Amino acid sequence: MKSCKPVFLITQLIISLHPVLYFLNVNTVIISMKKIILPLTVAALVLTASCGSTASQKLLPDFPEATVPSKVNEDTLSKIADAATIMARPEVPVLCYHQIREWRGNESRGVKDVVVPPATFKSQLQLLADSGYQTVLPDDLYAYLTEGKPLPAKPVMLTYDDSDHDQYAIAAPEMKKHGFKGVFFIMTVSLGRSIYMSKDQVKELSDEGHVIASHTWDHQNVRKYKDGDWETQIVKPARQLEAITGKPVQYFAYPFGAWNKEAITELKKNNVKAAFQLSTQRDSSEPLYTIRRMIVPGDWSAPTMYRAMKRTFKG
């Protein structure tokens, strides 16, 4: 049978594009496969009809189904630093808050460790501002760690876990006074419930320039997940938050700061760029998925918080 050169050339172009698309997908870059591969495939099929059906069977490969990330990000085309390079960069202080309210008389010591009185919180932010600190967001930190992009001279990240309403009512207005932005790790089961934020409030925080990120559905320890738990705790909460904010959800905080290798693998599958634990040691092979944070206990004064931050993040 006579060879069909136009079909051959088109098919080779499809084949050559396929590994490129997969490479870009790993780095969370969207390439619209429908706009590139489908027109070329249709053209090949049409031309093949004129050359004989045997040619189409031999020339058109079967493509495995690809998972396409939810955001175009041209920055990820640049070379990503290896783990050793990321580990060598000075750490950026990342503070972790939970509830910001007055203590109640019958609360345990453990509860008070994660409940910061409003006046204390305000004094801590004031000290950071007076000391010349500027807040950074996860995209800034990611670009610094992976590409070496510069940060402010004194960077700090303010993070808030569990979706408590006082984060919206107290923390956000206080940050605004200093030109600060924060990261809110949302536990989606809580949305709209008493003492927690509503979907509209989460949307408002996002619209004001804060980052909305995932903290699972109902705060279960990722080390105990089995089978469908990944869909319930990782995939669905991210999609729900994306629907609320209209923005990709690409960052994650582990409940209790607990993580394992399986969780990191699942986060990567679902286009999470980086994940945050608490203050235990980073994993030297996965530093982007074990970024350290320091919980600020409720009985720390502003100077105590400042000294602890400097000790914890010595970079």
N, C-alpha and C positions, 0 to 999 in steps of 0.2 A: 504493500500500500504506500502511496505517496505521503511523504512527511508534510506536516502542516505548520510551517514556520511561524506565522502570527500567533497561533495557539501556543506553540512552544515558548515563545518569548513572553507572552502574558503570564503563562503558568509559572515560568521561572521567576518572574517578578513577584508573584504571589508568594512563592516559596521563600524567596529572599526576604520579603517583608515579615513573614511570620515570626522568626526568632527575634527580630528587632522589636516587634510588638510585645512579645513576652518579656524581653529585657526591660522595656519601658514600664510594663505593668508591675514588675517587681519593685520598681522605684516609684510607684504610685503616680504614674503619668498617664492621663487618658489619651489614647489615640482612637478615634472613632473608626472601629473596624468596619462598620457598615459603609462608611463613606469611602473606604480605601479598598477593602477586599471584595465586597459584593459587586460593585460595578465591574471590576476586573474579571471576576468569576463569570458574570453574565456575558461579558464580551468573549471570554474564552469559550463558553458553551455555544454561543451563536456561531462563532467561527468554526468550532468543532463540527457543528451540524453539516457544514459544507465539506468537511474532510473525512467524515465517517465516524460512527459511534465508537469504534474501537479506540480511536485517538483520545477521546474524552476519558475513557475508562483508564487509560494508561497515564495520562498527563495530569489529571486533577487529583491532588492529594486529599485525604480526610484530615480536617483540622480539629483538634480537640477544643472543647468549649473553654473560653477564657473568661476569667473574672475581671471586670473592668472597674477600677476605682471610681470614687464619686467626685473627683475634683481634678481639674487641670492645674498642674503646678510645674511651670517650666524650670523653676529653680532646681528641681530634683534631677534635671539632666546633667548637672555638674557632678563631679566626682565626689562620692561620699567617703569620708575618712574611715580608716579601719578602726577596730576596737581599741587597739593600743594607743593610737593617736587621740581618740576621744577620751580615754582614761587619763592621758597625760595633760589634758587641758585643765586649768584651774576650775574647781567647782563653783557654780553660781549658787548663792544662798536661796533656798526655797523654803518658805514658811508655810505651815499647815494650821489652819484654824477650823474649828467645828462650830459650836454654839457661842454666840456673843450675847450674853444676858447676865442679869444679876444671879448670884448664887441663891439657892433656897436652903433653908435651915436643915432639912432632913436629907440632903444629898451626900453621897459617899465621897470619899477622897478620890476614887477613880473617876467619878463624874466631874468633879471640880477640876480635874486635870485637863478636861477638854471643854470646859465652860469658862470663857474669858469675860469678866465684867466689862461693860461698855467703856467706862472711864479708863480702864487699863488698856484696852484695845486702842483707844484714841491716842493715849500717850505713847504707845509703841509706834504707831504710824507717824506721829509727830516727830519722834526721835529719828526715825528713818529719814524723813524729809529734811530735818535740820542737819543731818549728817551727810546729806548730798546723795542719798540713794534714789535711783530711778527704777520703776518697775519694768520688767520684761515679761513677755508672753511666750507660750510654748514654741511658736514658730521662730521667735528670736533665738531662744535657747537651742532649738534644733539646728538652725543655720550656723550658730556659733560652734556647736559640737561637731557637726558633720562637715562644715566647709571653712571653719575658722573666721566667719564673719564677725566684725567687731561689735561689742556691746558697750553700753555706757560705762563710764569709769567705775561706778559703784552700782552694779545691777542687783536687783532682788526680785524674786517672784513671790506673789501672795496667792495662796491657794486656799480654797474653802470646800470642805467635804460635807456630803449628806443632804444638801438642799434646804437647810434650815431657813425659815423666813427671816430671822434676824440678820442673816447675811445680806439679804436684799434691803432690809429696812435700816440697818445700822452700818454694816461694813461698806456697802456700795456708796452711800452718801459721804462717808468719812474718807474713803479713797478719793472721791471726786474733789474734795477740798485740796488735795495735794497733787492732783493730776495723775493719780495712780490708776492702774488697771489690774484686774485680778482674773483668776481662773476658778471657775465654779464646777466642781466634780459632782454631777447630779445622780442621785439614786432615784430612778424613774418611778418606782412603786410609790414613792412619797408625794408625787406631784398632785397638788390640789388638796392634800389632806391638812388637817389641823397642825399648826406650828411649822408647816413646810411651805415652800414657794408654790405658786401656781404656774401653769404653762405660760400665761401672759407675762408674769414677772421674769421668768427665764428668758422669754423672747426680748423683753425690755433690756435686760442686762446684756444680752448679745448685741442688740442694736446700739447700745452705748459703747461698744468696743471691748467689752470683757469677753473672755473665751468660755464657752460652754463645752464641757467634756464629760466623759462617762465614768460612773462609779458603780456600775452594774444595775441590775433591776432592784434587788432587795438585800444587797450587802452581804452576800454569802462568800465565804472564803474560797478563792479560786483553786486552792489545793484539793478541794473536795468535789470538784465538778466531774460529772460523768455524762457521756453521750450528749443528750439534748440540752444539758445545762449551758453549754457554750452558746447555743442559739438564744436561750432565754436570758442569759446574764450579759452576754457581750454583743451579739448581733442586733437583737430587737431594741435594746435601750439606745444604741447609737442611731439606729434608723428613726426612732421616735424623736430623739433630740434634733436630728437633722430636719425632720418634718416641722418641728416647732420653730427652729431658728432660721431655716433656709440655708444653713451652712454645713460643710462637712464636719464630722466629729472624728478627729484623728488622734486624740490623746485620751489616756485612761489612767485612773488611780486604783490600785489594788485595795480592796477592803482589808482593814487591819494591817496594811502594808505587806501582806503575805503574798508571795509569788512562787512560781516554779517554772521549769523549762517548758512544760506542756502549755502553760498559760501564755508564755511568750510566743510559742509557735502559733497558737490560735489567734492571738492579737495580730500577728503579722499577716495571717491569712485574711484578716478582715480590715486590712489597710490602716491599722493603728501605727503611727509613726514613732511614738515614744510612750513610755508608761512610767508612772511615779509610784515609788514605794514609800517607806519612812526612812529612818536614819541608819538602818543597818548597812553593812558593806555592799557596794555595787558588785555586780557580776562582771568580771574582767572581760568575758567574751560577749556580753550583752549589755553594755553600759547604757544604751538608749532606752532599754526596757527595765532598768533598775535605777532610775534617777532618784536621788535621795531628797527627802524632805525632813524638816524638823517640826514636830508638834510644839506649839507654844502653850504651856500649861497656864491655867487661870490665875495662879498665884505668883507669876513672874512679873516683876515690875518692868518698866521699859528698859532701864539699864541692865537688868538681869537677862532679859531677852536678847539685848544687843551683844552682851559678852558671850552668851551661849551660841549665838549665831556665828560670831567671829571664830569661836573655838571649833564649831562643827564643820564650818566651810572655810578651810584655811587658805583657799586660793585667793 
